[in-house]
Amino acid sequence: MQVDRSSWRLAVLVSGSGRSLENLLQIIARGDISAEIAVVVSSVAHVRALQIAAEAGIPTHVLTHKDARGVDAYSAAMYELLAPYQVDLVIMAGFLRRLLIFPGWENRILNIHPALLPQAQTYAAGRGFYGDHVHAAVLAHGDTESGATVHVVTDEYDDGPPLAQAVVPVLPDDGVHDLADRVFAAERELYPHVIAEYMAAHPELKL
């Protein structure tokens, strides 16, 4: 596969509606990030994110837990799938599968979690905590603040070094969807900004 090496090549991993993918495509189109999305991989078939990618002319793949059972096999299958696209950085955007970090992929995978880490690590992060589950846990814990955290991905869920956070208030009459909307609005600003900063700070990661 012949690729253009003039800009950073990103792989985006998804599992659902593709709102973060859509946002990132808009940011790239505006020229705020010097990158291209080389491939989109979903852990779930027939999700809107795949349609968004296809409409943008981006190659797509589906890799479900049935395609590769167990975290070791799934991780190996993912990296094999990504290899031909020669990606510099992997962006998890609502991706719900765990990946192990194989040699050569250290510090090359970023994720955004819809809560403040490590503060919320014990009650709103880890296996099973995604989307509304996270916001429900934050409300149940009685927090007065929540937000989003961008972090480097390691072998454990939501446990990598944080790079940046956006903080939003938890209001007294908030329901799960109220908080979710406020956090996602913060994510839309935070994630592209951190991705751009991370690329600028780590030119050594560009292949």
Secondary structure, DSSP 8 states (H G I E B T S, - for coil): -----SSEEEEEEESS--HHHHHHHHHHHHTSS-EEEEEEEESSTT-HHHHHHHHTT--EEE--TTTS-SHHHHHHHHHHHHGGG--SEEEESS--S-----TT-TT-EEEEESS-TTTTTTTS-STT--THHHHHHHHHHT-SEEEEEEEE--SSTT-S-EEEEEEEE--TT--HHHHHHHHHHHHHHHHHHHHHHHHHH-GGG--
